[in-house]
Amino acid sequence: MKCPVCGAVYRSAMSTASTCRRCKADLSDLIRLHDQAVWYHRQALYLLQQGNYAEAEANNKQALTLYSSNADFHALAGKLQALQGNFADAIASWQQALQLDSQNAIASTAIQMLKSVMSSEG
């Protein structure tokens, strides 16, 4: 997560303060939104394990609404969309995940698998 004022990276694991280490801006509201987004994402992962794809997708959409800069949220969106047969949206979500994090394992693996399937069918 980056400070919206100065762009410094905020690392919550390294600090219990809710202010930017560089410019001292109050980040408490942003941290709260981020934490709530992570909660929705974890709920989505739990619901995915239960096989409840539609509700998992709804929770993950909430996470994305609150914090759209997380590659893992987009990667999970792609997985849920693919599981529901919506491959065009899944690919778009995985590509978005890779734009945010070119090393995202879920998105990278999914795209490679699709390329492999498509080349073997052609």
C-alpha positions, -999 to 999 in steps of 0.1 A, spaced: 0 0 0 13 34 -9 7 67 8 -16 88 -13 2 120 -4 39 112 -11 38 77 -26 59 61 1 53 24 6 35 16 38 45 -17 54 21 -25 82 41 -55 94 70 -32 101 51 -5 120 22 -2 143 19 35 135 -9 47 113 11 76 98 33 77 67 69 73 77 80 99 51 54 127 52 36 118 84 1 119 67 -26 101 87 -32 68 69 -57 53 95 -87 55 71 -68 40 43 -54 12 65 -90 5 77 -102 2 41 -73 -21 32 -79 -43 62 -116 -46 54 -107 -55 18 -84 -82 31 -112 -95 53 -135 -98 22 -108 -115 2 -102 -141 30 -140 -147 31 -139 -153 -6 -111 -178 -2 -131 -196 25 -163 -197 3 -142 -209 -27 -131 -239 -5 -167 -245 3 -176 -246 -34 -197 -215 -32 -183 -197 -62 -210 -170 -66 -208 -158 -30 -170 -160 -31 -171 -138 -62 -194 -113 -45 -170 -111 -15 -140 -108 -37 -157 -80 -57 -162 -62 -24 -125 -65 -18 -117 -51 -52 -141 -23 -47 -123 -13 -15 -88 -19 -28 -83 -25 -65 -45 -24 -64 -40 -59 -50 -29 -85 -76 -41 -114 -55 -76 -100 -55 -76 -99 -93 -61 -133 -96 -88 -148 -74 -114 -130 -95 -100 -147 -125 -101 -181 -109 -137 -176 -98 -148 -164 -132 -131 -194 -149 -147 -218 -125 -180 -203 -136 -172 -206 -173 -166 -169 -179 -132 -173 -195 -130 -139 -212 -134 -121 -179 -111 -145 -162 -83 -137 -187 -89 -100 -182 -87 -104 -144 -55 -124 -147 -39 -98 -170 -48 -71 -146 -32 -91 -118 0 -94 -139 0 -57 -146 0 -51 -109 25 -78 -101 43 -95 -130 53 -123 -107 18 -132 -95 19 -170 -95 -18 -177 -98 -23 -154 -128 9 -164 -145 1 -201 -141 -35 -197 -153 -24 -177 -184 3 -203 -193 -22 -232 -189 -47 -214 -212 -20 -208 -238 -10 -245 -236 -46 -257 -240 -52 -232 -269 -20 -243 -287 -28 -280 -283 -63 -274 -297 -51 -254 -327 
